[in-house]
Amino acid sequence: MNQPNGNGVVGQGGLNLTTKIHTGWADDSSTPTIEINQSTGTPIANTSVSNVFRYVQNQDADGNQTGVSLDNDFLGTNMRRFDPIKAQENMPQDIQNFVRRRRAGDLNPGRQGGLGNPDIPLPAGADVQVTWAGMYYTGEDGPTSIGYQSYDNLDDTIFPRSRQEREGAPGRPWSWDNLFGTMPTMPGNRPNGGD
């Protein structure tokens, strides 16, 4: 299996899975109680679809959850190869990128700074989540980039704050806090230029 790229996403290949459980004598404050890492990829020629899933959970001595960290990254390139008719068209191939990251409890240290300033509180210990999806797509009107991003504090009842753009979205999130790890970006060049 290929190694993860800068987005933590694995290229073509099969399945790679590791699970670590530190309970009883193996449980200490320096390692997560539960850690699951899974990477999948597809061997389809001229295309790449991969998913990286990482789940970390801390528990106290009584087995109660004290913290959660969840990363789910999907990247698909040359997506038209899945459709035999679209694959015959002499057009650039579609790229899709989807990222969801969540931090809660003792695995959420609070706002860390980064690109821009998300318009939502990210207090330490809260159950917070970011979702970002990007796409480079060539339609009848030519190539474009599409984007969607939302932040949500799952501990409150306030509706998530989101932004979307159907044409000319940047090849990355509009804002990103390093609390959620490395900021994802689209591979390749954005259609019609820009960042």
Beta strands, then each sheet from edge to edge (+ up, - down):
strand 1: 15-21
strand 2: 34-41
strand 3: 48-59
strand 4: 65-77
strand 5: 95-105
strand 6: 114-115
strand 7: 125-139
strand 8: 142-153
strand 9: 161-165
strand 10: 176-177
sheet 1: 1+ 2- 3+ 4- 5+ 7- 8+ 9-
sheet 2: 6+ 10-
end
